[in-house]
Amino acid sequence: MKDDVPNLKDFDQRLRDEANEDLADVIPAEATKKTQIIAIYGKGGIGKSFTLANLSHMMAEQGKRVLLIGCDPKSDTTSLLFGGKACPTIIETSTQKKLAGEEVKIGDVCFKRGGVFAMELGGPEVGRGCGGRGIIHGFELLEKLGFHDWDFDYVLLDFLGDVVCGGFGLPIARDMAQKVILVGSNDLQSLYVANNVCSAVEYFRKLGGNVGVAGLVINKDDGSGEAQAFAEAVNIPVLASIPQDDDLRKKSANYQIVGTDASPWGALFAELGMNVAKAPPVRPAPLSQDGLLELFDGSETGAGITLEPATDTDMRGKNAAPKETLEVIYDDA
């Protein structure tokens, strides 16, 4: 019977060698899935919708099949693409159809312009529900509509980055996306949000997840350099720097697409489209709070301020009075 027992010594050593292998030396295999699902995160108002509407339009001009899905409760992702018109959201349409005893059809919620297919998940009315739960419900409806069978080169998901609940972290937590793109600017709050998303990616990578960060898009770039320094610090590339320009501001405010060869800004978004397509998902190195603050001039971030502990007297004010201690004090023996 002893001879029937396999010799596992060599196998055990191979496992040890594999466990000690430097991940940087592993050559990633070519992706086998055709569709790239990319989640875009950023602080509210930082320009995700502007970036995505123009990026998706340019990708379509480049011959790609693109689906743009707004996953922000504000439902403003597609407004620029459709000249300011609001799309019927999936959640609202589903509710109305259910009350009428009807099924939601793809033509009820998905619309086209310039070769881009676009839709909005939507969210609950203010104070009447959880936005993150609305995202989860929205994706459940997309699956019923055949999401996994759709034939696209790129699916771009626009997510609000300020909120850290599970619904908004869905693409990272469930490996729904292959990679994440961050949109930020040269300000502390937008980079704080970007750093939080990097932390989420790193957290789920430690749990066995596969989503990585493809890079950062710097919007309203004034040249001060903080966003560039952030990208270098967390080890991700800058995919594009969109300048702080009055022409871009006016065109965005008037719902005009600039991500087209017919626009003087077309080359910028064409380069962004190529960078997005080829950028691999990397594992970021999120910064600590102090590390993030060090990217900025100390005079702007309160450097040198120390934390002074409050006392009970501070808190009680005019009601302050000595309190008898309950501590038992023993006489010396």
C-alpha positions in Angstrom: 0.0 0.0 0.0 2.9 2.3 0.7 4.0 2.2 -2.9 0.5 3.4 -4.0 0.9 6.7 -2.3 2.1 9.4 -4.8 5.3 11.4 -4.1 4.1 15.0 -3.6 7.4 16.5 -2.7 8.1 17.9 -6.2 4.5 19.1 -6.4 4.7 20.8 -3.1 7.9 22.7 -4.1 6.3 23.8 -7.4 3.4 25.4 -5.4 5.9 27.1 -3.1 7.8 28.5 -6.1 4.6 29.7 -7.7 3.5 31.4 -4.5 6.9 33.2 -4.3 6.8 34.3 -8.0 7.0 38.0 -8.6 3.7 39.2 -10.1 5.6 41.8 -12.1 7.3 39.1 -14.1 4.1 37.4 -15.1 3.1 38.2 -18.7 -0.6 38.8 -18.9 -2.5 36.7 -21.4 -4.4 38.4 -24.2 -8.0 39.0 -23.3 -10.4 36.4 -24.7 -13.6 38.3 -24.2 -14.4 40.7 -27.0 -16.4 43.3 -25.1 -14.4 45.6 -22.9 -16.6 46.8 -20.0 -15.0 49.9 -18.5 -16.3 51.7 -15.4 -15.6 55.4 -15.1 -15.5 57.0 -11.7 -15.0 60.5 -10.4 -16.3 63.2 -8.1 -19.7 64.6 -8.9 -19.4 67.6 -11.2 -15.8 66.8 -12.3 -16.8 66.2 -15.9 -17.3 62.5 -16.2 -20.4 62.9 -18.4 -18.7 65.5 -20.6 -15.7 63.2 -21.0 -17.8 60.0 -21.7 -20.2 61.6 -24.1 -17.4 62.9 -26.3 -15.2 59.7 -25.8 -18.1 57.4 -26.8 -18.9 59.6 -29.9 -15.3 59.5 -31.0 -15.0 55.8 -30.5 -18.1 55.3 -32.7 -16.5 57.5 -35.4 -13.5 55.2 -35.2 -15.7 52.3 -36.1 -16.3 50.8 -32.7 -19.7 49.6 -31.4 -20.2 51.5 -28.2 -22.8 51.3 -25.4 -22.9 54.1 -22.9 -24.7 53.5 -19.6 -25.3 56.2 -17.1 -25.2 54.8 -13.6 -25.5 58.1 -11.7 -28.9 58.9 -10.0 -28.7 62.4 -11.6 -29.2 60.7 -15.0 -27.1 63.3 -16.7 -24.6 61.0 -18.5 -26.5 61.0 -21.8 -27.8 64.6 -21.8 -24.9 66.0 -23.7 -25.1 63.2 -26.3 -28.8 63.9 -26.9 -28.6 67.7 -27.0 -29.8 68.2 -23.4 -32.8 65.8 -23.8 -33.4 63.4 -20.9 -33.6 59.7 -21.6 -36.4 57.7 -20.0 -34.5 55.8 -17.2 -34.6 52.1 -16.9 -35.9 52.2 -13.3 -38.7 54.7 -14.0 -39.7 53.0 -17.2 -39.8 49.6 -15.5 -42.0 50.9 -12.7 -44.5 52.4 -15.2 -44.6 49.3 -17.3 -45.1 47.1 -14.3 -48.0 49.1 -13.2 -49.5 48.8 -16.7 -48.9 45.1 -16.7 -46.4 45.4 -19.6 -42.8 44.2 -20.2 -39.9 46.6 -20.8 -38.5 46.4 -24.3 -35.1 47.6 -25.4 -36.6 50.4 -27.5 -38.2 51.8 -24.4 -34.9 52.6 -22.7 -32.0 52.5 -25.3 -31.5 55.3 -27.8 -28.9 56.1 -30.6 -27.0 59.0 -31.8 -23.9 59.2 -34.0 -23.4 55.5 -33.8 -23.5 55.4 -29.9 -26.1 53.4 -28.1 -27.0 55.0 -24.7 -29.3 54.5 -21.7 -29.7 55.7 -18.1 -30.3 53.4 -15.1 -31.8 56.3 -13.1 -32.4 56.2 -9.4 -35.1 56.7 -6.7 -36.7 60.1 -6.0 -35.0 62.2 -3.4 -35.4 60.8 0.1 -37.3 57.8 -1.1 -34.7 55.1 -1.6 -31.1 54.1 -1.8 -29.2 55.1 -4.9 -26.9 52.2 -4.6 -29.8 49.7 -4.4 -31.2 51.4 -7.5 -28.0 50.6 -9.4 -28.2 46.9 -8.4 -31.9 46.8 -9.4 -31.0 48.5 -12.7 -28.4 45.9 -13.6 -30.8 43.1 -12.7 -33.2 44.6 -15.3 -30.4 44.9 -17.9 -29.7 41.1 -17.4 -33.3 40.4 -18.1 -33.0 42.5 -21.3 -30.1 40.3 -22.4 -27.1 42.4 -21.4 -24.7 39.5 -21.5 -25.7 38.6 -25.1 -25.3 42.1 -26.5 -22.6 42.6 -29.2 -20.4 45.7 -28.4 -16.8 46.5 -28.6 -17.0 48.8 -25.5 -19.5 49.2 -22.7 -18.8 52.4 -20.8 -20.4 52.7 -17.3 -20.6 56.2 -15.7 -20.5 55.9 -11.9 -20.6 58.5 -9.2 -17.3 58.2 -7.2 -18.3 60.2 -4.1 -20.5 57.4 -2.8 -18.8 54.3 -1.4 -21.8 52.0 -0.8 -21.9 48.6 -2.5 -24.2 49.5 -5.3 -21.8 52.0 -6.8 -18.9 49.7 -6.2 -20.7 46.9 -8.1 -18.4 46.7 -11.2 -15.3 46.4 -8.9 -16.8 44.1 -6.3 -18.3 41.6 -8.8 -15.7 41.8 -11.5 -18.3 43.2 -13.9 -15.7 45.4 -15.6 -12.3 44.6 -16.8 -10.9 48.0 -15.9 -11.6 51.4 -14.2 -10.9 54.9 -15.5 -10.7 57.8 -13.1 -11.7 61.4 -14.0 -10.1 64.0 -11.8 -8.7 67.5 -11.7 -6.0 69.5 -9.9 -8.0 69.8 -6.7 -7.9 67.9 -3.4 -11.5 66.7 -3.4 -11.5 65.1 -6.8 -8.2 63.4 -6.1 -9.6 62.3 -2.7 -12.4 60.5 -4.6 -10.0 59.0 -7.1 -7.8 57.7 -4.3 -10.8 56.2 -2.6 -11.7 54.3 -5.8 -8.0 53.1 -6.0 -8.4 51.8 -2.4 -11.6 49.9 -3.4 -9.8 48.3 -6.3 -6.9 47.3 -4.1 -9.3 45.9 -1.4 -11.1 43.6 -3.9 -7.8 42.6 -5.5 -6.7 41.3 -2.2 -10.0 39.3 -2.0 -9.2 37.7 -5.4 -10.8 40.3 -7.7 -9.4 41.1 -11.2 -10.4 44.7 -11.9 -7.6 47.2 -12.3 -7.2 50.9 -13.0 -6.4 51.8 -16.6 -5.5 55.4 -15.9 -6.6 58.9 -15.1 -8.2 61.5 -17.3 -7.4 65.0 -16.1 -10.3 67.4 -16.8 -10.1 71.2 -16.6 -6.3 70.9 -16.4 -4.9 74.3 -15.4 -1.3 73.0 -15.5 -0.7 73.1 -11.8 0.4 69.5 -11.8 -1.3 67.9 -8.7 -3.3 65.4 -10.7 -0.2 64.4 -12.7 1.7 63.9 -9.4 -1.2 61.8 -8.0 -1.1 59.5 -11.0 2.6 59.0 -10.6 2.3 58.4 -6.9 -0.4 55.7 -7.3 1.4 54.2 -10.3 -1.3 54.7 -13.0 -0.9 56.5 -16.4 -2.5 59.7 -17.5 -4.7 58.9 -20.4 -5.5 62.5 -21.4 -5.3 66.0 -20.1 -8.4 68.1 -21.1 -7.4 71.8 -20.7 -9.4 74.3 -18.8 -10.6 76.2 -21.8 -13.5 78.6 -22.2 -14.5 77.2 -25.6 -14.9 73.7 -24.1 -16.9 75.1 -21.2 -19.3 76.9 -23.6 -19.7 74.0 -25.9 -20.4 71.7 -23.0 -23.0 74.1 -21.5 -24.7 74.2 -25.0 -24.7 70.4 -25.3 -22.4 70.4 -28.3 -20.3 67.3 -29.0 -16.6 68.0 -29.5 -15.5 64.4 -29.7 -15.6 64.3 -33.4 -13.2 64.8 -36.3 -15.2 67.9 -37.3 -14.1 69.6 -34.1 -10.8 71.2 -33.3 -10.8 69.1 -30.2 -11.3 65.9 -32.1 -7.6 64.9 -32.1 -7.6 65.1 -28.3 -10.5 62.7 -27.9 -9.2 60.4 -30.7 -6.0 60.0 -28.7 -8.0 59.4 -25.5 -10.0 56.7 -27.4 -6.8 54.9 -28.5 -5.3 55.1 -25.0 -8.5 53.8 -23.4 -8.5 50.9 -25.8 -4.9 49.7 -25.2 -4.4 50.7 -21.5 -4.0 47.6 -19.4 -5.7 47.3 -16.0 -3.0 47.8 -13.3 -3.1 47.4 -9.6 -2.9 50.9 -8.0 -1.0 51.9 -4.9 -3.5 54.2 -3.0 -2.2 56.9 -0.8 -2.7 57.6 2.8 -4.5 60.8 3.8 -1.2 62.4 4.6 0.3 61.2 1.4 -2.5 62.8 -0.6 -2.1 66.1 1.2 1.6 66.1 0.4 0.7 66.5 -3.3 -0.5 70.1 -2.5 1.1 73.2 -1.2 1.0 73.0 2.6 -0.4 76.6 2.9 -3.5 75.4 1.0 -4.1 72.2 3.0 -3.4 73.3 6.6 0.0 71.8 7.0 1.6 72.4 10.4 -1.7 72.4 12.3 -1.7 70.1 15.3 -4.8 68.4 16.9 -5.5 69.9 20.3 -7.6 67.6 22.5 -10.8 69.0 24.0 -11.4 68.8 27.7 -14.5 68.1 29.7 -14.5 71.7 30.8 -14.5 72.8 27.2 -17.5 70.7 26.5 -19.5 71.6 29.6 -18.9 75.3 29.4 -20.8 77.2 32.1 -22.0 73.9 33.5 -18.5 72.8 34.3 -18.0 71.7 37.8 -15.6 69.4 39.6 -16.8 65.8 39.5 -16.0 63.4 42.4 -14.0 60.5 41.3 -15.2 57.0 41.8 -11.6 55.7 41.9 -10.9 53.7 45.1 -7.8 55.1 46.8 -6.0 52.8 49.3 -3.9 54.1 52.2 -0.3 53.1 52.2 0.3 50.0 54.2 
